[in-house]
Amino acid sequence: MNSDSLPVSLAKRRRLPWFPIVVIALAVVAVILVQSRAETEQNMKMFYSMPAVLLAVLLNLLWFFFTPRFAWKTRLIGLGVVLLVVFGIKQALRVDGTVNGTGLPRLVWKWSASSLPALAGQPVLATNAASVVDRKQLAQAANVPQFFGPNRDGVIIGANLARDWKTAPPKELWRQPIGAGWSAFAVVDGRAYTQEQRGDEEMVTCYDLFTGKLIWAHADKTCFTQWQSGIGPHATPTVADGRVYSYGGTGILNCLDAATGQSIWQHSVLVENNLANNEWGISASPLLVDGKVIVTGGNAQGPTLFAYQHDTGAPLWKSGDDRASYASPIATTLAGRRVILSNNAHGFSASDPATGAMLLDCAWGGDKWPKASQPVVVGKDRVFVSAGYGYGSHLFQITADADGKLSAAELWHNLRMKTQFNTPAIREGHAYGLDDGHLECLNMETGERLWKEGSFGSGQSLLVDDLVIVQSESGPVYLAVAKPAGYEELGRIDALSSKTWNHPTLAGRYLLVRNDREAICYELSVTNERVAGITRIQTAP
């Protein structure tokens, strides 16, 4: 029997199934085109690729169910198999956060135990913690009283670190479990302060810098959780004048006694101002300036910033009409005006520290995606802002008007230095930071990329004299040279071993790293070598 004598339906069944082949081919082409876009970061490649894949799957399923190539019995069996698979996946798997900063969900068995340490309940306090101030090590530990370095600019000067981690490797002083959260450490007088989640209690905790022993813990019955950002607080405490100021994931602002952890005053900022929380929770650390505590708002068109009296907690002013984002505000001087600079959902703003009056509101990028990088001041009158999610980086010239207001003119913008959770730091006219997970050196005058190397994921970086410490997302810590000539890696330590979005803290020669399950303190070697342009402060041997 030849093909001409076959029934029409049978002949159709023997033809190539062109529809699914074409759909799959188009989906593959779409994914290849997206993945080949050089300046599109990995999370956006994932975001743009998934619709093509899901659409191809959906169209092929519809084709299978409605094509006459298969008998109704076969199609019904296929439908049953699909429904059974979907039901089985739903019953057997659960989402446990994300694999990494791309937002890809991490699927685990429903019956599997949590990967986070079981730290519910009040932690055990050290019995002799008060002796911390008497240790000789204290002379080698600098104070870092706030997020992102002593001046909240990601720059450490005078650390005098040894440059060879192979011959002089970092010494691990202690390693221990810690509660969930993406907070960093603030360090003052040999005490390390951070925030963490233990069970249904969000805690501000104080540890002995040199032993890791817990000195005190303050607990609030609250818990922020979101499937992508995970469980626990994100901000870092700020320490000033014997007080610790913390801003929790649900908007609880605490003022605590730095010695004992006793509460001095507290505000539930979002609740008191009838504001919804940000999708991924409060992440900005408190700013102390001129006797005021400055914190960000929530997911509403203002207020963007709130100021409270540092000693009494009395509300002082509210400022801005933009939605808050995830970057911490900074205090600086721009074009001769002292301001509070904040990167918000729609743009960045400059406010008068005394009154909260808005001096500048500059739109950039867009407001669809989060902005987690702080604004960076370049020289006396320029502001550099950056973000991932297709926003890239922008440099603005700031000028003061006759009436005291400020205005901004864009000098350049491009899709380089696509920071996600990281904020770049400036050295000698160049920015060093993570561009889509790669360490990059950017010429601030022109926006030209000089080099882009390494693979650190959604990690963090810290500029230390002419060196860069990089905390990778996967856990290891790297030491590299901060120089325009090219990338040079000097060392690596296998510190943490799971997803790490927390900033590292360098207090003198002591490096603190942590993630949502473990904290470590390293003692780093120091040297007498000088770096051009830097006056070194020699630490004790």
Secondary structure as GFF3:
##gff-version 3
##sequence-region A 1 541
A	DSSP	three_ten_helix	3	5	.	.	.	ID=ss1
A	DSSP	alpha_helix	8	14	.	.	.	ID=ss2
A	DSSP	alpha_helix	18	35	.	.	.	ID=ss3
A	DSSP	alpha_helix	42	66	.	.	.	ID=ss4
A	DSSP	alpha_helix	72	92	.	.	.	ID=ss5
A	DSSP	beta_strand	93	98	.	.	.	ID=ss6
A	DSSP	beta_strand	105	109	.	.	.	ID=ss7
A	DSSP	three_ten_helix	129	134	.	.	.	ID=ss8
A	DSSP	three_ten_helix	136	140	.	.	.	ID=ss9
A	DSSP	beta_strand	155	156	.	.	.	ID=ss10
A	DSSP	beta_strand	171	177	.	.	.	ID=ss11
A	DSSP	beta_strand	186	188	.	.	.	ID=ss12
A	DSSP	beta_strand	191	198	.	.	.	ID=ss13
A	DSSP	beta_strand	201	208	.	.	.	ID=ss14
A	DSSP	beta_strand	214	220	.	.	.	ID=ss15
A	DSSP	beta_strand	225	226	.	.	.	ID=ss16
A	DSSP	beta_strand	230	231	.	.	.	ID=ss17
A	DSSP	beta_strand	238	240	.	.	.	ID=ss18
A	DSSP	beta_strand	243	247	.	.	.	ID=ss19
A	DSSP	beta_strand	252	257	.	.	.	ID=ss20
A	DSSP	beta_strand	263	268	.	.	.	ID=ss21
A	DSSP	alpha_helix	269	272	.	.	.	ID=ss22
A	DSSP	beta_strand	287	289	.	.	.	ID=ss23
A	DSSP	beta_strand	292	296	.	.	.	ID=ss24
A	DSSP	beta_strand	305	309	.	.	.	ID=ss25
A	DSSP	beta_strand	315	319	.	.	.	ID=ss26
A	DSSP	beta_strand	330	334	.	.	.	ID=ss27
A	DSSP	beta_strand	337	343	.	.	.	ID=ss28
A	DSSP	beta_strand	347	351	.	.	.	ID=ss29
A	DSSP	beta_strand	358	363	.	.	.	ID=ss30
A	DSSP	beta_strand	376	378	.	.	.	ID=ss31
A	DSSP	beta_strand	382	387	.	.	.	ID=ss32
A	DSSP	beta_strand	392	400	.	.	.	ID=ss33
A	DSSP	beta_strand	406	414	.	.	.	ID=ss34
A	DSSP	beta_strand	425	427	.	.	.	ID=ss35
A	DSSP	beta_strand	430	435	.	.	.	ID=ss36
A	DSSP	beta_strand	438	443	.	.	.	ID=ss37
A	DSSP	beta_strand	449	453	.	.	.	ID=ss38
A	DSSP	beta_strand	460	464	.	.	.	ID=ss39
A	DSSP	beta_strand	467	471	.	.	.	ID=ss40
A	DSSP	beta_strand	477	481	.	.	.	ID=ss41
A	DSSP	beta_strand	489	493	.	.	.	ID=ss42
A	DSSP	beta_strand	505	507	.	.	.	ID=ss43
A	DSSP	beta_strand	510	514	.	.	.	ID=ss44
A	DSSP	beta_strand	518	523	.	.	.	ID=ss45
###
